[in-house]
Amino acid sequence: MLYLYETTYPFTGVIDEYVDVMGTDLIPGLSRHMTVLGVFRIAFRHRETFFLSELPKGVETFEGLSSFVMHERDGLSWHREGFRYRDEWFDSMLEGLPFAPTAATIKERQKKGDFTGNTLYYRLIYNVMPWKLDEFLEAFEKELVPMEEKRGMKLAGCYRWFGACGESGEIISLWSLKDWAHWGQIREAHIKAPESRRWMEKVSSLCAEWSCKFLIPVPYSLLH
């Protein structure tokens, strides 16, 4: 499956209004063309948001998005309205990895309590070294995912850039956390647990660097 990945930088002081207006004026129309998985504010940053949407199966272009903002009444209205709130935004396309949950999987797992009731998500981006990608992905799926999910941190998505978007060795992962207290427990386990230390040793040999951001889901986000 392919995904729209959009990062937006609202003007200072309007981020609350901006995410509210997205929920009423953008998401309903956009949902005719794709499944909006998550809409997030970036924690500790006063003017950065991002949202993630799954394209219909077999679709490999942003034709639906283009049609929405160029030809449909609510899309045209949003295109004009958006300039009141933001000065920069960047759209890219991601490819979901085989072991990552799709929108259908997420909705099914929500019936069992996953990906719901969370006040925090965790986006971790790895820059994998050349010729190490297959080894890294195998270790990620078979070692990291089971280890973290036992601690209650659920993998909500894992992606690489599609086509000419982004860097070839960059892997983007998205995890659910209940709250900051839960993150504190996870962080303590990362420091003390032998299996976490072994993972860090392995990832240090496979990746040039990695970085993370904490995400706060808005109330209407499917991932929440």
C-alpha positions, 0 to 999 in steps of 0.5 A: 500500500502507498501513503500520502505523507504531508508535513505542514507549518502553520503560522505562529499562534494559529495551530489550534484553529488550523487543526480544527479547520482541517477536521471540518473543511479538509478531512471529509472531502479528502476521505473520498479519495483516501483513508486518513490514518492519522493527524498529529501535532508535533510535541514541543513544536508550536508550528508543525503538524503532519498527517498520513493517509492510505491511498486506495489499493493499486493507486500509485499517484496523487491524482485523487488529491489533485482532483480534490484540490483543483476540481471539487468544490470543497477541495477548491475552497480548502486550497484557498482557505489553507493559505490563511493558516500555513506558509509551507507544506510538503507532500511525499509518497511512502510505501508500507512495508509488508509487516506494517498494519494497513488501515483495515488492520488498524480498524480491526485491531481497534476493536481489541483496544489497540490504537485507541485511547492513546494521547501520544505517538512516537515517530522514529526514523532510521537512516540505514547504511548502504547494503544493510537494508534487508538485514535491518528490516528483518531484525526490525520485524523479528526482534524489535516489534515483538519486544516493544509490543510486549511492553505495550508500544504498538507498531502503527506503521512502518514505511520507506520512501516511494519512487524519487521521494526521500532517501533510499535508506530511510525507514519511518516507523510510527508507534502508539504510546498510552501517555507520557508515563507509559513512555517513561516505562518504555524508556527505562526498559530501553536503558536496563533490559538486556534485549534492548541493549542488544538491539541498540548494539545491532542497530548501531551496526546497521544505521548511520543515525536515527531520530525521533519526534513525539506526536499528539493525535488530534481528536478526530484522528483514526489513530488516537 
